[in-house]
């Protein structure tokens, strides 16, 4: 959106001129999916808005432009005013859409939650579905809207277009769907036979920004080298999207009933935010299996149950009695032992009911242990961590958690991370390490016994 409008002195009807790369994007009209992806400041959002209005001469043309959140959408709407109002379009606040003189409409909508995609059931989006900053969206959000893209007017060309930079929580699927195919390679989907294309973008593709804001690149440099390479050159190899991209169906098992296994109860405390209790079994092969969870949220959001510590402790005790669970290890959120007042700490309240001790809270080491257990062990051709289908919140959180932009060695802790914190505490009780022979070659993975560890 950083590209200024170019007003022609020769022809007052021209309000905007595309750059060379933007023109390539606009010329791909017959290809169903086109992704304009790359560096910041390359005019991606601008050309997305321009493409959305190209078929508005038809009265039954309908397009929808999506951003993930309402504040982001408002920014895009403010910019669309500069483009669409000179074309004679009128904005309808009720309905949040631009109506063009011939009747065509461009809606602006956010899709903050996955369930928001269902709001478009039964809607015919006849001229185009547009996603700005596509790496903020989940893949099934994007793919589901394809089913809404249809028309009964043979003059209209339904299409899907997206723009984005190589940062964002969901960039892994974008990388796989577009980037890995190579720039300018038209790919035909094996099932649908529909075609898609990726067009790269860098800062050089928007000379207007370079000319009018010459210090912009210097500001990009302040973001650190990895972020600079991603935002300046559109380098998709710099930033990871989801933290645990190796997670897959091979980590998921139907159920598990421990017998003589070592049991770990891992606990992350929360009151206004959710708490998380995980029960983890270590089997005879030294694999860890997350077989039971209790997450303190009613609706899967980051809002906690606000249950007092003694009630949570007694409930955990009752669960363990009911299911005959006898933990050997009980690593728990170290912050629980911080005194908030003159009475007992939260940790001491729990200790009155349960076996419990302070967890190893080394976030970097814990994240690395998660990676090591999720990776396929070459010597046994399987991972060392499994999750049962009885623990859906843990699996889904592990599947979607992003990389911490401030520290790429850790996962993002600004949102719903509670089951992963608990899991990290648990696996640090039975960490993997790499043995080396005399030549320094890796031999195998092993474990370190922490039963006598002092806390």
KABEL-V564491 format. One record per residue. SS is DSSP state (a for helix, b for strand, c for the rest). OMEGA is omega in degrees with one decimal (* if undefined). D_LAST is the distance of its C-alpha to the last C-alpha in whole Angstrom. Layout:
[[SS/OMEGA/D_LAST] [SS/OMEGA/D_LAST]]
This chain:
[[c/-175.2/53] [c/-178.4/53] [c/179.3/57] [c/176.6/60] [c/178.7/63] [c/-179.4/66] [c/-179.0/69] [c/176.4/72] [c/-177.8/75] [c/-176.3/78] [c/-175.5/76] [c/176.9/75] [c/-179.3/74] [c/-179.8/71] [c/-177.8/68] [c/176.4/66] [c/-179.6/66] [c/168.2/63] [c/-178.4/62] [a/-177.8/63] [a/176.4/59] [a/178.5/60] [a/175.6/63] [a/178.4/62] [a/-177.9/59] [a/-177.9/62] [c/-176.8/65] [c/-171.8/62] [c/-176.2/64] [c/178.6/64] [c/-172.1/61] [c/-179.7/59] [b/173.3/55] [b/-179.5/55] [b/177.3/52] [b/-166.6/52] [b/176.7/49] [b/-170.7/48] [c/177.1/47] [c/176.0/47] [c/-176.0/50] [c/175.9/53] [c/-175.5/54] [a/-178.0/53] [a/179.7/53] [a/-176.2/56] [a/175.1/58] [a/178.4/56] [a/178.6/58] [a/-179.6/61] [a/-178.0/61] [a/-175.9/60] [c/-173.2/63] [c/-179.0/66] [c/-175.6/67] [c/175.9/67] [c/178.0/71] [c/-173.9/71] [c/-179.2/71] [c/178.2/69] [c/177.8/66] [b/176.2/63] [b/176.4/59] [b/177.2/56] [b/-176.9/54] [b/160.8/50] [b/-173.3/47] [c/-176.0/43] [c/-179.6/43] [a/178.6/46] [a/178.2/45] [a/-179.6/46] [a/179.9/49] [a/177.9/50] [a/179.8/50] [a/177.9/52] [a/179.4/54] [a/-179.6/55] [a/-179.5/56] [a/178.2/58] [a/-179.3/60] [a/-178.0/62] [a/-168.9/62] [a/-178.3/64] [a/175.7/66] [a/177.7/68] [a/177.9/69] [c/-179.3/70] [c/179.6/67] [b/-178.2/66] [b/177.9/63] [b/-177.4/62] [c/177.3/59] [c/-174.2/59] [c/177.5/58] [c/178.8/57] [b/172.5/59] [b/174.8/62] [b/-176.9/66] [c/-173.2/68] [c/-178.7/72] [c/176.1/73] [c/179.8/70] [c/-175.5/67] [b/172.8/64] [b/178.6/60] [b/174.5/57] [b/-174.0/54] [b/171.2/51] [b/177.2/47] [c/-171.3/45] [c/179.5/42] [c/-177.6/41] [a/-177.6/41] [a/179.6/43] [a/179.6/46] [a/-177.9/48] [a/179.4/49] [a/-176.2/51] [a/175.6/53] [c/177.5/55] [c/-178.5/58] [c/175.7/59] [c/177.3/61] [b/-163.1/60] [c/-174.4/63] [c/177.0/63] [b/171.9/59] [b/-172.4/55] [b/177.6/53] [b/175.1/50] [b/-173.2/49] [c/-173.5/45] [a/-178.5/45] [a/175.2/41] [a/-175.2/40] [c/172.8/42] [c/-174.8/41] [a/-176.8/43] [a/170.7/44] [a/-178.4/45] [a/-175.5/47] [a/-178.4/49] [a/-179.4/50] [a/174.0/52] [a/-177.4/54] [c/178.4/55] [c/-174.2/56] [b/-176.4/58] [c/-179.6/62] [c/172.3/65] [c/179.1/69] [c/-176.9/71] [c/179.5/71] [c/179.2/72] [c/178.0/68] [c/176.0/65] [c/-176.3/62] [c/173.9/59] [b/-179.4/55] [b/177.8/54] [b/175.6/51] [b/179.3/50] [b/177.6/46] [c/-176.2/44] [c/171.1/42] [c/179.5/39] [c/-173.2/37] [c/-171.8/35] [c/-176.3/38] [a/-176.5/39] [a/-178.6/38] [a/176.8/41] [a/177.8/44] [a/-178.3/43] [a/-174.4/44] [a/-173.4/47] [c/-169.6/49] [a/-176.0/47] [a/177.8/47] [a/-178.5/51] [c/-179.7/52] [c/174.6/54] [c/175.2/57] [c/178.7/57] [c/-175.9/58] [b/176.6/56] [b/178.7/58] [c/-175.0/55] [c/-176.3/56] [c/-174.6/56] [c/-175.0/57] [c/175.7/60] [c/-174.9/59] [b/176.4/58] [b/-172.9/56] [b/174.9/55] [b/176.8/53] [b/-177.3/54] [b/179.1/52] [b/173.9/52] [c/-178.7/51] [a/179.7/52] [a/-178.4/55] [a/174.8/57] [c/-177.9/57] [a/179.1/59] [a/-179.6/60] [a/179.5/56] [a/-178.1/56] [a/-173.0/59] [a/179.7/58] [c/-173.0/55] [c/-179.5/55] [c/-176.5/51] [a/-179.4/50] [a/178.9/48] [a/178.5/47] [a/176.3/45] [a/-178.5/44] [a/-178.7/43] [c/-176.1/40] [c/-175.5/38] [c/-170.5/37] [a/-178.1/38] [a/-179.6/37] [a/177.8/38] [a/180.0/41] [a/-179.9/42] [a/-174.6/42] [a/-177.8/44] [a/-173.5/46] [a/-178.8/47] [c/-176.9/46] [c/-176.4/44] [c/-179.6/42] [c/-171.7/40] [c/-171.2/38] [c/174.3/36] [c/178.7/34] [c/173.5/34] [b/-173.4/32] [c/-173.7/29] [c/-175.4/29] [c/178.7/33] [c/180.0/32] [c/179.9/31] [c/-177.5/34] [a/-179.6/36] [a/175.1/35] [a/-173.2/31] [b/176.6/32] [b/-173.8/33] [c/-178.9/35] [c/178.6/32] [c/176.4/30] [c/-179.5/30] [c/175.3/27] [c/178.6/28] [c/-176.1/26] [c/166.3/23] [b/-178.0/19] [b/175.4/19] [b/169.8/16] [b/-178.0/16] [b/-170.5/15] [b/172.5/15] [b/-174.1/17] [c/172.9/18] [c/177.4/21] [c/173.9/24] [c/170.6/27] [c/-177.9/26] [c/166.3/25] [c/178.6/22] [b/175.1/21] [b/176.6/20] [b/172.9/20] [b/-172.1/20] [b/178.0/20] [b/170.9/22] [b/-176.5/21] [c/-176.2/25] [c/178.2/26] [c/178.8/27] [c/172.0/23] [c/174.8/24] [b/-179.5/22] [b/174.4/24] [b/-170.8/24] [b/178.5/26] [b/177.9/25] [b/167.4/25] [b/-177.2/25] [b/-173.3/25] [c/175.8/26] [c/-179.8/29] [c/-170.1/33] [c/178.9/35] [c/178.7/32] [c/-178.3/32] [c/177.4/30] [c/-176.8/30] [c/-179.8/28] [c/-178.2/29] [c/174.1/28] [c/-179.8/26] [c/-175.4/25] [a/-177.4/21] [a/177.8/22] [a/177.9/25] [a/-179.3/23] [a/-179.3/20] [a/178.4/23] [a/176.6/25] [a/179.5/22] [a/-179.5/22] [a/177.8/26] [a/-178.4/26] [a/177.4/24] [a/-178.3/26] [a/-174.2/29] [c/176.7/28] [c/178.9/26] [c/-178.2/23] [c/-175.1/20] [c/171.5/17] [c/178.2/15] [b/-179.8/12] [c/179.8/12] [b/-173.8/10] [b/-177.2/11] [c/-177.4/12] [a/-178.3/10] [a/-179.2/13] [a/-177.7/13] [a/174.2/12] [c/-177.4/14] [c/176.9/17] [c/-179.1/20] [c/-176.7/22] [c/-178.8/23] [c/178.7/21] [c/173.6/18] [c/177.3/16] [a/178.5/16] [a/179.5/13] [a/176.1/14] [a/178.5/17] [a/-179.0/16] [a/175.4/14] [c/-178.5/17] [c/-166.4/19] [c/164.3/16] [c/-175.8/13] [c/175.0/10] [b/-178.5/7] [b/179.1/6] [c/168.6/8] [c/-172.7/9] [c/176.0/11] [c/-172.4/13] [a/-178.7/17] [a/179.0/19] [a/179.1/17] [a/177.7/17] [a/178.0/20] [a/176.9/21] [a/176.1/20] [a/177.7/22] [a/-177.1/25] [a/-179.0/24] [a/179.5/24] [a/178.4/27] [c/174.7/29] [c/176.5/32] [b/-176.0/31] [c/-176.0/34] [c/-178.5/33] [c/176.3/33] [c/175.3/35] [b/174.7/32] [c/-179.4/29] [c/177.5/26] [b/179.1/25] [b/179.6/27] [b/-179.9/28] [b/178.0/30] [c/173.5/33] [c/-178.4/31] [c/-173.6/28] [a/-177.7/31] [a/178.1/29] [a/-178.7/26] [a/-177.5/29] [a/179.2/31] [a/177.4/28] [a/-178.5/27] [a/-171.1/31] [a/-175.0/32] [c/-177.6/29] [b/177.0/30] [b/174.7/29] [c/-177.4/28] [c/179.9/31] [c/179.3/29] [c/-175.5/27] [c/177.6/28] [c/-177.9/25] [c/175.6/23] [b/-177.4/25] [c/-177.7/26] [c/-176.2/24] [c/-177.4/27] [c/-176.0/28] [c/-176.7/27] [c/-167.5/24] [a/176.9/22] [a/-179.3/22] [a/174.3/21] [a/179.5/18] [a/179.3/17] [a/178.3/18] [a/176.9/16] [a/-175.7/13] [a/-175.5/14] [a/176.6/16] [a/172.7/13] [a/-178.7/12] [a/-173.1/15] [c/171.5/16] [b/171.0/20] [b/-177.4/21] [b/175.8/24] [b/176.6/26] [b/175.9/29] [c/-176.3/32] [c/-179.9/33] [c/179.7/35] [c/-179.6/32] [c/178.6/33] [b/178.1/31] [b/-176.4/31] [b/173.8/28] [b/176.0/25] [b/179.9/22] [b/175.9/19] [c/-179.0/16] [c/-177.6/14] [c/-174.6/10] [c/179.9/11] [c/-178.4/9] [c/178.3/7] [c/-177.8/4] [c/*/0]]
